[in-house]
Amino acid sequence: MSFTADDSELALLMPQRAGIPLVEYLSLVFLAGAEDLLRPAPEQLEIQTGQSAVIYGLDAQDDGQLCHFQGWDMEALVLQPATLALGELPEYHKALIFVLAKPWLLGFFADWKYFREGAHHFQCPQQVLRRRARKEARMRIEGDIIIHRRHNSSLTTLLAKLYDFSASGASFYTDQPDFTENEMFLVEFEIPNCGTCETIATTARVETLSYSIYGYLVGIHFELTEAQRNKVQHLYLCQKAEQIQQLSDTCRHRWAPPQKSFL
């Protein structure tokens, strides 16, 4: 079975779970700008038939099952797997679900009811996180970003790890605790197999992390000239084409964020 455009977009939005507990994984996807809906009626969620969803179970090795929304059955959420399951059905019970209900990305926990006529049935969620999906979806990417910062009269250079990238901004992992909102600096980064870019960037947010070997995730906006904008858009489209090409019916190419070692 082939992915639809929505499937590909959702796959690229979702980082690999890589053993992260479900509560922290939900927080990772909704780092900023989420609206909290309490006891929403089904119609409030605005999910359309055929839109894509991913279900995650409690098993730390469960990296998600792609599904499509089939409708509501007596206020039960009905999700049909995109591919036929081989062997026993996953034990969901309490599952974490993400739905790309354009223009929204929804995330919530829901109680599993049963599997009937090829589809999972879940209780209507009691609490839903919702944010607008980016017009330019961020793509997870593994690579380095060089940051040149000015402190007082001195210039410092920092190497950090890219987390995601779009034509308008990016985010990166760092162990430096002193990044502040609206700080401006110069960044250099390379998109593998596509090219490099150098531009001015401004800090949009700083998130403290508990699961990562790095302490912070910093989101930045690019401050682009027209020539730089054209270059970054080229890099973004190049990388998007590469990632979509790696999608298959049975797996999605998703980079896992670096985790703490508990050894």
C-alpha positions in Angstrom: 0.0 0.0 0.0 1.4 3.4 -0.9 1.5 6.4 1.4 -0.7 9.4 0.6 0.6 12.9 0.8 -0.9 13.3 4.3 0.8 10.0 5.4 4.2 11.2 4.2 3.7 14.6 5.9 2.7 12.9 9.2 5.6 10.5 9.0 8.1 13.3 8.5 6.5 15.3 11.4 7.0 12.4 13.9 10.4 11.7 15.5 11.3 8.1 16.1 10.1 7.2 19.6 13.3 5.2 20.4 12.2 4.0 23.8 11.1 7.4 25.2 8.2 7.0 27.7 4.8 8.0 26.1 4.2 11.1 28.3 7.6 12.5 27.4 7.2 11.6 23.8 3.9 13.6 23.7 5.7 16.6 25.3 8.5 16.2 22.6 6.0 16.5 19.8 4.1 19.5 21.4 7.1 21.5 22.6 5.4 24.8 22.3 2.2 26.5 21.2 -0.2 23.7 22.1 -3.9 24.3 23.0 -5.4 22.0 25.7 -8.9 20.7 24.9 -10.7 19.1 27.9 -13.4 16.5 27.2 -13.9 17.6 23.6 -16.9 16.4 21.6 -16.0 14.4 18.5 -17.0 17.2 16.2 -14.7 19.6 18.0 -11.6 17.6 16.8 -12.5 18.2 13.1 -11.0 14.9 11.9 -12.0 14.0 8.4 -12.4 10.5 7.0 -9.1 9.2 5.5 -6.8 11.5 7.5 -3.7 9.8 8.8 -2.9 8.9 12.4 -0.2 7.0 14.3 -0.9 4.8 17.4 1.8 4.1 20.0 1.5 1.4 22.7 3.1 1.2 26.2 5.8 -1.1 24.9 9.0 0.9 24.7 10.0 -0.7 21.4 6.7 0.2 19.8 7.6 2.9 17.1 4.0 3.5 16.0 1.4 2.0 13.7 0.2 4.2 10.8 -3.6 4.3 10.4 -6.4 6.1 8.7 -9.4 7.7 10.4 -12.7 5.9 9.5 -15.1 7.9 11.5 -16.9 7.7 14.9 -18.9 4.7 16.1 -21.0 5.7 19.1 -18.4 8.3 20.0 -15.6 5.7 19.6 -12.6 6.7 17.4 -12.2 4.2 14.6 -8.7 3.9 13.1 -7.9 1.4 10.3 -4.3 0.2 10.0 -2.6 1.2 6.8 -1.1 -2.3 6.5 -2.5 -5.6 7.6 -1.1 -6.8 11.0 1.0 -10.0 11.0 0.6 -12.2 14.0 -1.0 -11.0 17.2 -2.5 -7.6 17.5 -0.6 -5.0 19.6 -1.9 -4.7 23.2 -2.9 -1.0 23.3 -5.3 -0.6 26.2 -4.0 3.0 27.0 -2.6 4.3 23.7 -1.0 7.5 22.6 -2.4 8.7 19.3 -1.4 11.5 16.9 -3.8 12.6 14.1 -3.0 15.0 11.3 -6.4 16.7 11.1 -5.3 19.6 8.8 -4.7 22.4 9.7 -4.2 20.8 13.1 -1.9 18.2 14.6 -3.7 16.4 17.5 -2.1 14.3 20.3 -3.9 12.5 23.0 -4.2 9.3 25.2 -7.2 7.1 24.6 -8.5 3.8 26.0 -8.6 0.9 23.5 -12.0 -0.8 23.3 -11.6 -3.6 20.7 -10.5 -4.5 17.2 -13.5 -5.1 14.8 -13.9 -5.3 11.0 -10.2 -4.5 10.5 -10.1 -1.4 12.6 -9.2 -0.3 16.2 -11.9 1.3 18.3 -10.8 3.8 21.0 -12.8 5.7 23.6 -13.2 9.4 22.8 -10.2 11.1 24.5 -10.7 13.1 27.6 -7.9 15.5 26.9 -6.4 16.5 23.6 -3.3 18.7 22.8 -3.8 20.6 19.5 -1.5 22.9 17.6 -1.4 24.1 14.0 0.8 22.0 11.8 3.5 24.1 10.3 2.9 25.4 6.8 6.5 24.3 6.2 6.7 21.0 8.1 10.0 20.5 10.0 12.0 17.5 8.9 14.0 15.5 11.4 17.6 15.5 10.4 20.9 14.3 11.8 23.8 16.6 11.4 25.9 19.4 12.9 25.2 23.1 13.1 28.0 25.7 13.9 26.8 28.7 15.9 28.9 31.9 16.1 27.8 34.0 19.1 29.0 37.4 20.3 29.4 37.8 24.1 30.5 41.3 25.1 33.4 42.0 22.8 34.4 38.4 22.2 33.1 35.9 19.5 32.6 32.3 20.5 31.9 29.3 18.2 29.7 26.4 19.3 29.1 23.0 17.7 25.6 21.7 18.2 23.4 18.8 16.9 20.6 19.6 14.4 17.2 18.2 15.4 14.9 19.4 12.7 14.9 21.8 9.7 12.5 23.7 7.5 12.7 26.5 4.9 12.1 29.1 7.7 13.9 27.7 10.8 15.5 24.9 12.6 16.1 23.5 16.1 19.2 22.0 17.7 20.4 20.1 20.8 22.9 21.8 23.0 24.3 21.5 26.5 24.8 25.3 26.8 22.3 26.7 29.3 22.6 30.4 28.4 20.6 30.7 25.2 17.9 33.3 25.5 14.8 34.2 23.4 15.4 36.8 20.6 19.2 36.3 20.7 20.7 36.8 17.3 23.7 34.9 16.0 25.3 33.4 12.8 24.7 29.7 11.9 26.3 27.3 9.4 24.9 23.9 8.6 25.0 21.2 6.0 22.1 19.2 4.7 23.6 15.8 3.7 23.6 15.2 -0.1 22.0 18.6 -0.7 24.3 21.4 0.2 25.3 24.0 2.9 23.9 27.3 4.2 25.1 30.2 6.3 22.6 32.7 7.7 21.6 34.9 10.6 19.2 33.3 13.0 17.1 34.4 16.0 16.2 32.2 19.0 12.5 31.5 19.2 12.4 29.2 22.2 14.5 27.2 24.6 13.2 23.9 26.0 14.8 22.0 28.9 15.0 18.3 28.3 15.0 15.4 30.7 15.4 12.4 28.4 18.4 13.6 26.3 22.1 13.5 26.7 21.8 17.2 25.8 20.1 19.5 28.3 18.3 21.9 25.9 16.5 22.1 22.6 16.8 25.5 21.0 14.4 26.6 18.2 15.5 29.3 15.8 14.0 31.4 13.0 16.2 32.2 10.0 16.7 35.9 9.0 17.2 35.4 5.3 18.1 37.6 2.3 16.3 36.8 -0.9 19.3 34.8 -2.2 19.6 32.9 1.1 15.8 32.2 1.1 16.1 30.6 -2.4 19.1 28.5 -1.2 17.3 27.3 2.0 14.2 26.4 0.1 16.3 24.4 -2.3 17.9 22.6 0.6 14.5 21.9 2.2 12.9 20.5 -1.0 16.0 18.4 -1.7 16.0 16.9 1.8 12.2 16.4 1.7 12.5 14.5 -1.6 15.3 12.3 0.0 13.2 11.5 3.1 10.0 10.8 1.2 11.9 8.5 -1.1 13.0 6.5 2.0 9.4 6.0 3.2 8.0 2.5 2.6 4.8 0.7 3.4 6.3 -1.1 6.4 8.6 1.6 7.9 9.1 5.3 8.1 12.6 6.7 8.1 12.8 8.8 11.3 15.7 9.9 13.3 15.8 9.2 17.0 16.7 12.1 19.3 19.8 11.4 21.4 19.0 9.8 24.8 20.6 9.6 28.2 22.5 6.5 29.0 21.3 4.7 32.2 24.2 2.3 32.4 
